């Protein structure tokens, strides 16, 4: 089963993102790293080693990953802080264990809104403009179904 290190968002941002898509079984987040379960220990060791503070984000654009299945997502404006967090985590684990889509240079930061039958028109109708968010914690998650294996809150400044 896959495991991932994800950036959890503040509650207001999670609620705003959730209103745009289908009800998902895990709150909206940004996946920073993904690997197969054999790499779970390496991902768990990486989480506490990275120096990081909360990350301010603005979700400003929609996107689709073609399937199957199709994924509808909202993308944040990429900032140096978000890239630095991703790069630091990726550098802390062997590149060969990472899923190709999350390796540096290939990673597309996003928050999934829907998977499968995507209703882009409905999401756009609910869109009221950019969503400010703050990434407050890292979680190590195994899925499916999502099970949180570890959590690290990001200390303020």
C-alpha positions as CSV (number, residue, x, y, z in Angstrom):
1,X,0.0,0.0,0.0
2,X,1.2,3.5,-0.7
3,X,2.4,5.9,2.1
4,X,2.7,9.6,1.9
5,X,4.0,12.6,3.7
6,X,1.4,15.3,3.4
7,X,1.1,19.0,4.4
8,X,-2.1,19.5,6.4
9,X,-3.8,22.8,6.1
10,X,-5.6,25.1,8.6
11,X,-9.2,24.2,9.3
12,X,-10.7,27.2,7.3
13,X,-8.7,26.3,4.2
14,X,-9.6,22.6,4.5
15,X,-13.3,23.6,4.7
16,X,-13.1,26.0,1.8
17,X,-11.4,23.4,-0.4
18,X,-13.8,20.7,0.6
19,X,-16.8,22.8,-0.6
20,X,-15.3,22.8,-4.1
21,X,-15.2,19.1,-4.7
22,X,-16.6,15.7,-3.7
23,X,-16.6,14.5,-0.2
24,X,-13.2,12.8,0.3
25,X,-12.3,10.4,3.1
26,X,-9.3,12.5,4.1
27,X,-9.2,16.3,4.5
28,X,-7.7,18.4,1.7
29,X,-3.9,18.5,1.8
30,X,-0.8,18.8,-0.3
31,X,1.1,15.5,-0.9
32,X,4.8,16.2,-0.5
33,X,6.2,12.7,-0.8
34,X,4.7,9.3,-1.9
35,X,6.3,5.9,-1.9
36,X,5.3,2.2,-1.4
37,X,4.9,0.9,2.1
38,X,8.5,-0.6,2.0
39,X,9.7,3.0,2.3
40,X,7.4,3.8,5.3
41,X,10.3,3.9,7.8
42,X,12.4,6.2,5.6
43,X,9.5,8.7,5.3
44,X,8.9,8.5,9.0
45,X,12.6,9.2,9.7
46,X,12.5,12.2,7.3
47,X,9.6,14.1,9.0
48,X,11.4,15.2,12.2
49,X,14.7,16.0,10.5
50,X,13.4,18.8,8.3
51,X,13.6,22.3,9.6
52,X,10.2,23.9,8.7
53,X,7.8,26.5,9.9
54,X,4.1,26.9,8.9
55,X,3.8,27.5,5.1
56,X,1.6,30.3,3.9
57,X,-0.2,29.4,0.6
58,X,-2.7,30.8,-1.8
59,X,-4.7,28.3,-3.9
60,X,-5.4,30.1,-7.2
61,X,-5.9,27.7,-10.1
62,X,-7.7,24.5,-11.0
63,X,-6.1,21.6,-12.8
64,X,-6.9,18.1,-14.0
65,X,-4.6,15.0,-14.0
66,X,-5.8,12.8,-16.8
67,X,-6.8,9.3,-15.7
68,X,-7.9,6.9,-15.4
69,X,-9.1,7.9,-13.0
70,X,-9.2,11.7,-13.6
71,X,-8.3,13.9,-10.7
72,X,-9.6,17.5,-10.2
73,X,-7.3,19.6,-8.1
74,X,-6.7,23.1,-6.9
75,X,-3.1,24.3,-7.1
76,X,-1.3,26.7,-4.8
77,X,0.9,29.5,-6.0
78,X,4.4,27.9,-5.7
79,X,6.5,29.7,-3.2
80,X,10.1,29.4,-2.1
81,X,8.9,28.1,1.3
82,X,6.8,25.4,-0.2
83,X,9.6,24.3,-2.6
84,X,12.1,24.3,0.2
85,X,9.9,22.1,2.4
86,X,9.4,19.6,-0.5
87,X,13.1,19.6,-1.4
88,X,14.2,19.1,2.2
89,X,11.9,16.1,2.7
90,X,12.9,14.6,-0.7
91,X,16.6,15.0,0.2
92,X,16.1,13.1,3.4
93,X,15.0,9.9,1.7
94,X,16.5,7.8,-1.1
95,X,15.3,9.1,-4.5
96,X,14.7,5.6,-5.8
97,X,12.0,4.9,-3.2
98,X,9.9,8.0,-4.2
99,X,7.1,7.8,-6.6
100,X,8.2,9.5,-9.9
101,X,5.5,12.1,-9.6
102,X,6.8,13.5,-6.3
103,X,10.5,13.6,-7.2
104,X,12.1,17.0,-7.4
105,X,11.6,18.5,-10.8
106,X,8.4,16.4,-11.4
107,X,6.3,17.3,-8.4
108,X,3.1,19.3,-9.0
109,X,1.8,20.7,-5.7
110,X,-2.0,20.4,-5.5
111,X,-4.9,19.6,-3.3
112,X,-7.2,16.9,-4.8
113,X,-10.8,18.0,-5.0
114,X,-12.3,15.0,-6.7
115,X,-11.3,11.7,-8.2
116,X,-13.1,9.8,-11.0
117,X,-16.4,11.4,-12.1
118,X,-15.2,15.0,-12.0
119,X,-17.7,17.9,-12.1
120,X,-15.6,20.9,-13.1
121,X,-18.6,23.0,-13.8
122,X,-19.9,22.5,-10.2
123,X,-16.5,23.3,-8.7
124,X,-16.2,26.5,-10.8
125,X,-19.7,27.5,-9.8
126,X,-18.7,27.3,-6.2
127,X,-15.4,29.1,-6.7
128,X,-15.3,32.6,-5.1
129,X,-11.7,33.4,-5.7
130,X,-8.2,32.5,-4.3
131,X,-8.1,30.6,-1.0
132,X,-5.5,31.6,1.5
133,X,-4.2,28.7,3.5
134,X,-1.5,27.8,6.0
135,X,0.2,24.5,6.1
136,X,0.5,23.7,9.8
137,X,1.5,20.0,10.1
138,X,3.1,17.1,8.4
139,X,1.4,13.7,8.5
140,X,2.6,10.3,7.4
141,X,-0.4,8.5,5.9
142,X,-1.0,5.0,4.6
143,X,-3.8,4.5,2.1
144,X,-6.3,3.3,1.2
145,X,-8.2,3.8,3.4
146,X,-6.2,6.7,4.9
147,X,-4.6,5.9,8.3
148,X,-2.4,8.5,10.0
149,X,0.8,6.9,11.2
150,X,2.6,10.0,12.5
151,X,2.0,13.7,12.8
152,X,4.4,16.6,13.3
153,X,3.1,20.1,13.9
154,X,5.2,22.8,12.3
155,X,6.4,25.2,15.0
156,X,5.8,28.9,14.5
157,X,8.9,30.9,13.4
